[in-house]
């Protein structure tokens, strides 16, 4: 059975195919339109083309894989041949430069030894330089020609020579490397000559000369630095002694200075012989020895100066009476005032002006309650008219330690502190030591 629809546009009819399906009593029909037939044909065509393409790939796959492997094998053989040729070229260049390489290595070893020696010197110099701090002088001490503080120049370091030695090593390696086109295989020379006409050996010699001069300059700078430190240490030590001598007290000679004096046996044993020049020593070692002695002498001078009574026993109190002749407050006639008086209310803490040992602590006639401290080298101090004594005979006291409280005991008209400084048992003006303490503050810290 077919249905013939009418085409009203053109007045013609076109048949549509009908598919009838019968199953028992049931009958089904389906109209097959032209577009459905076209779609089915297209799907069958796509599957057919895919099948043909897959069959073609399976047939030709082995041929494609074989061709690719063959091309890779040819490329590998060519690459290996190129590597072999370049290695042979490297061996030829290396054999030609072997003698120059040995010479360069010997020179580098020599420079490295010199470099290590300079580095060792720099370390030893730094240790000596750090053993002393540059003082800060104040007041009149800064105006003294010999009171110049220690000055430290910028340390000369020998590390700059390492870069030049590494550059030389780079040239030595570059001289044994293949030409520039070998960089494609990973060969990269570390250094290249700036002048095409200059060989690696010529450039190495030029840099060796430059490095040698540089190291010699470093050595000269180190020697100059040592001499400067030595000179400043000696001038500082002399300045301290000059300031102390203005007090009327002479610092004892340091052990270092005594050791530099001519050695004469204490037991009177006869010695002698012709004079022979001493064996030559390294100038740098001699300079370091001199610097070390100067620093030891400076430290011994500082230690001796620190033992002097340079501080005030009552820093916050004013001086009401100075050292020297004055009218006695009880007799009304001229008498020697063997110290200086500080205005101090009863109970004011009195401090030791330097470290020492207590030799008297208690009533002492006109002094009232008194503390006397022995500072060594014949120097002692006395603190009189005290209300309370806080130390005992034999006690070891430190500088700025509270030893008593002020009062008005003994031959006194009111609360105050009577302070004396004695050298060799004789009273001297304490103001000399107080002024010296102000000037030496920057040198002894």
C-alpha positions in Angstrom: 0.0 0.0 0.0 1.4 3.4 -0.9 0.2 6.9 -0.3 0.7 9.4 -3.0 0.8 12.9 -1.5 0.0 15.7 -3.7 2.6 18.3 -4.6 0.6 21.5 -4.8 3.5 23.6 -6.0 4.2 21.7 -9.1 1.0 19.7 -9.5 2.9 16.3 -9.2 2.8 13.5 -6.8 5.8 11.7 -5.2 5.6 8.2 -3.7 6.8 7.5 -0.2 7.9 4.0 0.6 6.2 2.3 3.5 7.7 -0.6 5.5 5.1 -3.1 6.8 6.0 -5.4 9.7 3.5 -8.2 10.6 3.8 -10.3 13.8 0.9 -12.6 14.4 -2.2 -10.5 14.5 -0.3 -7.3 14.8 0.6 -5.4 11.8 2.9 -2.3 11.9 4.0 0.0 9.1 6.6 2.7 8.9 7.1 5.2 6.3 10.7 5.5 4.9 11.3 9.1 3.9 14.2 10.1 1.5 16.2 12.0 4.1 16.3 8.8 6.3 17.7 6.8 3.4 20.3 9.5 2.8 21.4 9.5 6.5 21.7 5.7 6.5 23.8 5.7 3.4 26.1 8.4 4.8 26.6 6.5 8.1 27.5 3.3 6.1 29.9 5.4 4.0 31.7 6.8 7.1 32.1 3.4 8.6 33.5 2.1 5.4 36.1 4.9 5.0 37.2 4.4 8.7 37.6 0.7 8.1 39.7 1.3 5.0 41.9 3.9 6.8 42.5 1.5 9.7 43.4 -1.3 7.3 45.8 1.0 5.5 47.6 2.1 8.8 48.0 -1.5 9.9 49.5 -2.4 6.6 51.9 0.6 6.4 52.8 0.9 10.2 55.8 -1.4 10.1 57.3 0.4 7.2 56.9 3.8 9.0 58.5 2.6 12.2 61.3 1.0 10.4 62.1 4.2 8.5 62.0 6.3 11.7 64.4 3.9 13.5 66.8 4.0 10.5 66.9 7.8 10.5 67.6 7.9 14.3 70.4 5.4 13.9 72.0 7.5 11.2 71.7 10.6 13.3 73.3 8.8 16.3 76.2 7.6 14.2 76.8 11.1 12.9 76.6 12.5 16.4 79.1 9.9 17.7 81.4 10.6 14.8 81.3 14.3 15.6 82.1 13.7 19.3 85.0 11.4 18.4 86.4 14.0 16.1 86.1 16.8 18.7 87.6 14.6 21.4 90.6 13.9 19.2 90.9 17.7 18.7 90.8 18.3 22.4 93.5 15.7 23.0 95.7 17.4 20.4 95.2 20.8 22.0 95.8 19.5 25.5 99.0 17.8 24.5 100.3 21.0 22.9 99.4 23.0 26.1 100.7 20.5 28.6 104.1 22.2 29.2 102.4 25.7 29.6 99.9 24.2 32.0 102.6 22.8 34.2 104.4 26.2 34.3 101.1 27.9 35.1 100.4 25.4 37.9 103.8 26.0 39.5 103.2 29.8 39.4 99.8 29.4 40.8 101.1 27.3 43.7 103.7 30.0 44.4 101.0 32.7 44.4 98.7 30.6 46.6 101.5 30.2 49.2 102.1 33.9 49.2 98.3 34.5 49.4 98.0 32.1 52.4 100.9 33.8 54.1 99.3 37.3 53.7 95.9 35.9 54.9 97.6 34.5 58.0 99.3 37.8 58.6 96.0 39.6 58.3 94.5 37.4 60.9 97.3 37.8 63.3 97.2 41.6 62.7 93.5 41.6 63.4 94.0 39.8 66.7 96.5 42.4 67.8 94.4 45.3 66.6 91.3 44.0 68.5 93.2 43.8 71.7 93.1 47.6 72.1 90.1 49.9 71.7 90.6 53.4 70.3 90.1 55.7 73.3 88.1 59.0 73.2 90.1 61.7 74.8 88.3 64.7 76.3 89.2 68.1 77.7 92.9 69.2 77.7 94.1 65.7 77.0 93.0 65.9 73.4 95.2 69.0 72.9 98.4 67.2 74.0 100.7 66.4 71.1 101.5 63.0 72.6 98.0 62.3 73.7 96.7 61.2 70.3 94.2 58.3 70.6 94.8 55.1 68.8 93.8 55.4 65.2 93.0 52.4 63.1 93.2 52.4 59.4 91.1 50.3 57.2 92.4 46.8 57.4 94.2 45.6 54.3 92.7 42.3 53.2 94.5 39.9 50.9 91.3 38.3 49.6 91.5 40.4 46.4 94.4 38.3 45.2 92.2 35.2 45.2 90.1 36.5 42.3 93.2 37.1 40.2 94.5 33.6 41.0 91.1 32.2 40.0 91.3 34.2 36.8 94.7 32.7 36.1 93.4 29.2 36.7 90.6 30.0 34.3 93.1 31.0 31.6 95.1 27.9 32.2 91.9 25.8 31.7 90.8 27.8 28.7 94.2 27.2 27.0 93.5 23.5 27.1 89.9 23.8 25.8 88.7 23.2 22.2 87.8 26.0 19.8 84.6 28.0 20.2 82.5 25.7 18.0 82.9 23.0 20.5 80.5 24.8 22.8 77.6 23.0 21.1 78.7 19.9 23.0 79.0 21.6 26.3 82.6 22.9 26.2 82.6 26.5 27.5 86.0 28.2 28.1 86.2 30.1 31.4 88.3 32.9 30.0 89.1 34.2 26.5 91.9 36.5 25.5 90.7 40.0 24.8 93.3 40.4 22.1 93.2 37.7 19.4 96.9 38.0 18.9 97.6 37.4 22.6 98.1 33.8 23.5 96.9 32.3 26.8 100.5 32.0 28.0 101.2 35.7 27.3 98.0 36.7 29.1 98.8 34.4 32.0 102.3 36.0 32.4 100.7 39.4 32.3 98.2 38.6 35.0 100.9 36.9 37.1 102.9 40.1 37.1 99.8 42.1 38.1 98.9 39.7 40.9 102.5 39.7 42.2 102.6 43.5 42.3 99.2 43.5 44.0 100.3 41.1 46.7 103.5 43.1 47.3 101.4 46.2 47.7 99.2 44.3 50.3 102.3 43.3 52.2 103.5 46.9 52.2 100.1 48.1 53.4 100.2 45.5 56.2 103.6 46.6 57.4 102.5 50.3 57.3 99.4 49.4 59.3 101.5 47.6 61.9 103.9 50.5 62.2 101.0 52.9 62.6 99.4 50.9 65.3 102.8 50.6 67.1 103.3 54.3 66.9 99.9 55.2 68.2 100.2 52.7 71.0 103.5 54.2 72.1 102.2 57.7 71.8 99.1 56.8 73.9 101.2 55.2 76.5 103.5 58.3 76.6 100.4 60.5 76.9 99.1 58.6 79.9 102.5 58.9 81.6 102.7 62.6 80.8 99.3 63.3 82.3 100.0 61.2 85.4 103.4 62.8 85.9 101.7 66.2 86.2 100.2 65.0 89.5 103.8 64.5 90.9 103.6 60.7 90.7 105.7 58.8 88.3 104.3 55.5 87.0 106.6 52.5 87.4 108.4 51.2 84.4 106.5 48.4 82.7 107.9 44.9 82.5 108.1 45.2 78.7 110.4 48.2 78.9 112.5 46.5 81.5 112.8 43.5 79.2 114.1 45.7 76.4 116.9 47.1 78.6 120.4 45.6 78.4 120.4 42.3 80.2 122.9 42.3 83.0 123.1 39.2 85.3 121.8 40.1 88.8 124.4 37.9 90.5 127.3 39.8 88.8 128.4 36.9 86.6 130.8 38.1 83.9 129.5 37.9 80.3 130.8 39.2 77.0 132.0 38.5 73.5 132.3 40.2 70.1 129.2 41.8 68.7 127.7 39.8 65.8 124.7 41.0 63.9 121.5 39.0 64.8 120.1 36.5 62.4 117.8 38.0 59.8 114.1 37.7 60.5 111.0 38.4 58.6 110.3 42.2 58.7 106.6 41.5 59.3 107.4 39.2 62.2 109.7 41.9 63.7 106.9 44.5 63.2 104.4 42.2 64.9 106.7 41.6 67.8 107.3 45.4 68.2 103.5 46.0 68.0 102.8 43.3 70.6 105.4 44.8 73.0 103.9 48.3 72.5 100.4 47.0 73.2 101.5 45.1 76.3 103.4 48.2 77.5 100.2 50.3 76.9 98.0 47.9 78.8 100.5 47.8 81.7 100.6 51.6 81.7 96.8 51.7 81.8 96.6 49.1 84.6 99.1 51.2 86.7 97.1 54.4 86.0 93.8 52.7 87.0 95.3 52.0 90.4 95.7 55.7 91.1 92.9 57.6 93.0 91.5 59.4 90.0 87.8 59.4 90.9 85.9 61.7 93.3 84.9 60.2 96.7 81.7 62.2 96.6 80.8 62.9 92.9 77.6 64.8 93.7 79.2 67.1 96.3 80.9 70.5 95.8 84.4 71.2 97.1 84.3 73.8 99.9 88.0 73.9 100.9 91.1 73.3 98.8 94.6 71.9 99.6 97.2 74.2 101.1 97.7 76.8 103.8 94.6 78.4 105.3 93.3 79.8 108.6 92.7 77.1 111.1 88.9 77.2 112.0 89.6 76.5 115.7 92.9 78.4 116.3 92.4 81.3 113.8 96.0 81.1 112.5 97.7 79.8 109.4 97.8 76.0 109.1 98.3 73.4 106.3 95.1 71.8 105.1 96.4 68.4 103.9 93.4 67.6 101.8 90.2 69.0 100.3 86.8 69.2 101.8 83.5 68.2 100.2 80.1 69.6 101.2 78.3 66.4 102.3 75.3 66.1 104.6 75.4 63.5 107.3 74.8 60.1 105.8 76.2 60.8 102.3 77.7 57.7 100.8 81.5 58.0 100.5 83.2 56.0 97.7 86.7 54.6 97.3 88.5 56.5 94.6 90.6 53.5 93.5 91.0 49.8 94.3 93.1 49.0 97.3 93.4 47.5 100.8 91.9 49.1 103.9 94.7 49.9 106.4 92.7 51.9 108.9 89.0 52.0 109.8 87.9 53.7 112.9 88.6 56.7 115.3 91.9 58.5 114.4 92.2 61.6 116.6 91.4 64.9 114.8 90.3 62.9 111.8 87.4 61.5 113.8 86.2 58.3 112.2 88.6 57.7 109.3 89.2 55.1 106.6 92.6 54.8 105.0 93.1 52.7 101.8 96.5 51.6 100.4 96.4 51.6 96.6 100.0 50.3 96.1 103.2 52.0 94.8 103.2 54.2 97.9 99.9 55.8 97.1 97.1 55.9 99.8 93.9 57.9 100.4 92.2 59.0 103.6 88.4 59.7 104.2 87.8 61.6 107.5 85.0 62.9 109.8 82.8 59.9 109.0 79.6 59.1 110.7 79.6 55.4 109.8 82.5 53.2 108.7 81.4 50.3 106.4 84.7 48.4 106.0 87.3 46.8 108.2 91.1 46.7 108.2 92.4 44.2 105.7 89.3 44.4 103.4 89.9 44.6 99.7 87.8 47.3 98.1 87.2 48.2 94.5 87.0 51.6 92.8 83.7 53.4 93.4 82.8 51.0 96.3 80.9 52.7 99.2 83.2 52.5 102.2 81.5 54.9 104.7 78.9 57.6 105.3 79.9 61.2 105.9 79.4 63.0 109.2 81.1 65.5 111.6 83.3 63.5 113.9 86.7 64.6 115.2 88.1 68.1 114.6 85.2 69.3 112.5 82.9 72.3 112.5 80.0 70.5 110.7 79.1 67.6 108.4 81.5 67.3 105.5 84.1 64.9 104.0 87.8 65.5 104.4 89.7 63.7 101.6 93.5 63.3 101.4 95.9 61.7 98.9 99.3 60.7 100.1 102.3 59.6 98.1 105.2 58.1 100.0 103.4 59.1 103.2 103.4 62.8 102.2 100.1 64.6 101.5 99.7 66.0 98.0 97.0 68.0 96.4 94.1 65.6 95.5 92.9 68.0 92.8 95.9 66.9 90.7 94.6 63.4 90.6 91.0 64.5 90.0 92.0 66.6 87.0 94.2 63.8 85.7 91.2 61.4 86.1 89.1 63.7 83.9 91.8 63.8 81.2 92.5 60.1 81.3 88.9 59.0 81.2 89.1 58.4 77.4 92.3 56.5 77.7 91.5 54.1 80.5 88.0 52.9 79.5 
